[in-house]
Amino acid sequence: MRMPDKKGYFGDFGGRFIPETLSFCLRELEESYFKFKKDKRSLRELDFYLKEYAGRPTPLYFAGKLSEYLGIKVYLKREDLLHTGAHKINNTLGQIFLARHMGKKRIIAETGAGQHGVATATVAARFGFKCDVYMGEEDMRRQKTNVFKMEILGANVFPVRSGSKTLKDACNEAIRDWVTNVKDTYYLLGSVVGPHPYPLIVRDFQSVIGKEARSQIIKKENRLPDYLVACVGGGSNAIGLFHPFFDDKKVKNIGVEAGGLGLSSLNCASLIKGKVGILHGAKSFLLQDEFGQIKATHSIAAGLDYPGVGPEHSFYKRIKKACYVAVSDKEALHGFKMLSKLEGIIPALEPSHALYYLKKIAKKNKGSLVILCLSGRGDKDLDIVREKRGKIKDKDKG
Amino acid sequence: MGKIENKFRELKAKKKKAFIVYIPFGFPSISLSGKIITSLDKSGVDFIEVGFPFSDPLADGTIIQKATQISLKNGVNPDYFFAGLEKLKSKVKAPLIILTYYNPVYMLGLKKFLKKSKDAGVGGIMIVDLPIEEAGNYIKEAQKYELDTIFFVTPATEFERAQKIMKLCRGFVYYVSVTGITGPKDFFIKSVLEHIKRLKSCTDIAICVGFGIHNREQVRKLTKESDGIIVGSAIVKYIDDHYQEKNFLNMLSTYVKGFQE
């Protein structure tokens, strides 16, 4: 069966739980998207920009030294090499054409780590849209470089001071803006979350990751991989990798959530520790208390610091299409160092979670063939890593 | 006939329009919000919307966001909430309507939520983020408990859809004055009146206007076409600014009456 269904459900998950004011524009968006998908000229134009502007296809790089170290065969899908430094541009390019198609003049977006914000500000600059980005104050502090980048690109970055001052609250604020300016404004959502049709649209635009990876691995190895591994916050890079392999029954999907300070402490492991609920327009697994109030979260990676997860991941969990695991802040830092030292590639802290999990796979299944989505590069995280290293060293001294 | 419809019939006979007030439960404190509701009832408020707090109220502006945070900090949960309403049941004449978001309802269990609402003497329910497409089961269950389902129509709702929504409304239709979030603002009243007039031409159910209303002048103009008006943020802000004053409940009563004179 084709997922999602007409009402935007992946099995029991997804849907459209929104204030009435947004109903019209979501139906308008859905209709425009289906038209856009059939419009060969727009699709050709998107292809052109993905290739010439963003740098697709990205290499599927055989990480030989890392493979030797771990005793498994690891290929990295190099989304970190894309323009703006992460997979986010796949989606923002797609959606900016959609916004143009719909005749909108202004773009708004939420951002956590700032990668989606930068990718949005980038396409807004290129295609001539006014751009306002909402970002939690706490995230603005820890991802300063990206704030500066957005400003250079001509976007306004609005600090969000409500709640936990991170991605969830930035989403709330973006939705509030959208409800208010619904006529001329396009909400360019950055992950496979939110009300239908966003999880579908973002998944489709990110599926380019898995499509390329699938044909690349067949060319290089003449077979399909044993594992696909990707980090999951909202889950767009993971679903982008997993989706094109959906019918490949033997390929195991592993989504790595942010374990934060630990699974019994503050974390972002919605699929492992959460319960089903409704947030930001969709039914999905959610970190919440027994009364349905959303819980505080924490991750060293601002891009994973979110209490919810895309409904399609909840569906994958339910039908056991993917296995979801958690990697802590500390372990992610280990993954960060491991790739930097062995391969000369500095990863973002988000995929560093996935990188660490390779060690676990290596322990269980020596010699297996793995594709890992290296969703972004680490430039934005250098301050955080420096700060953490300082702390670790101080402790050692004490 | 439900409590809400009854009340509208009463008002109609007196040629009066409904004056509806929104109060977040547990704000500024659990005990004071009970007193506020009782006092509003005595001041002649026709319906009281009681807010059940949700941590992420994405249709609300800063005033109600702040009140919601305080209410949650005060420990409001379904037990406190329904016990609080139960206590008011015999004291308050104005029908109570619960306003909330879907997640706390879903978490408690829809049926349980409706049963507790019914037992607490509630007249109707509004769930901000439950549009008609997702509301099938909710409508069916609410009917079983004889609770009115109040849905929203907004300036962004197409006429055909509005007709569909109004058919699913019991008690009254909540007309949202502006595309936007809650909070005092000045808006173009003429287009609201025109929209309501058009809606009224195809329904018998009462239509009340809310969002942004903060002064007497708006109330006077809006009641020309609508059957009632809803004031939320303006009153919440008044409470926030004045609740520590000695004569607070009397002051609030005067303030609220100021909208109706």
Interface residues (C-beta under 8 A of the other chain):
Chain A: K7 G15 R16 F17 I18 P19 E20 T21 L22 S23 F24 C25 S162 G163 K168 N172 I175 R176 V179 T180 N181 V182 K183 K275 V276 G277 I278 L279 H280 G281 K283 L286 Q288 E290 F291 G292 Q293 I294
Chain B: P53 F54 S55 D56 L58 A59 G61 Q65 L72 N77 P78 Y101 Y102 N103 P104 V105 Y106 M107 L108 V128 D129 L130 P131 E133 E134 F151 F152 V153 T154 P155 A156 T157 E158 R161 I165 V176 T179 G180 I181
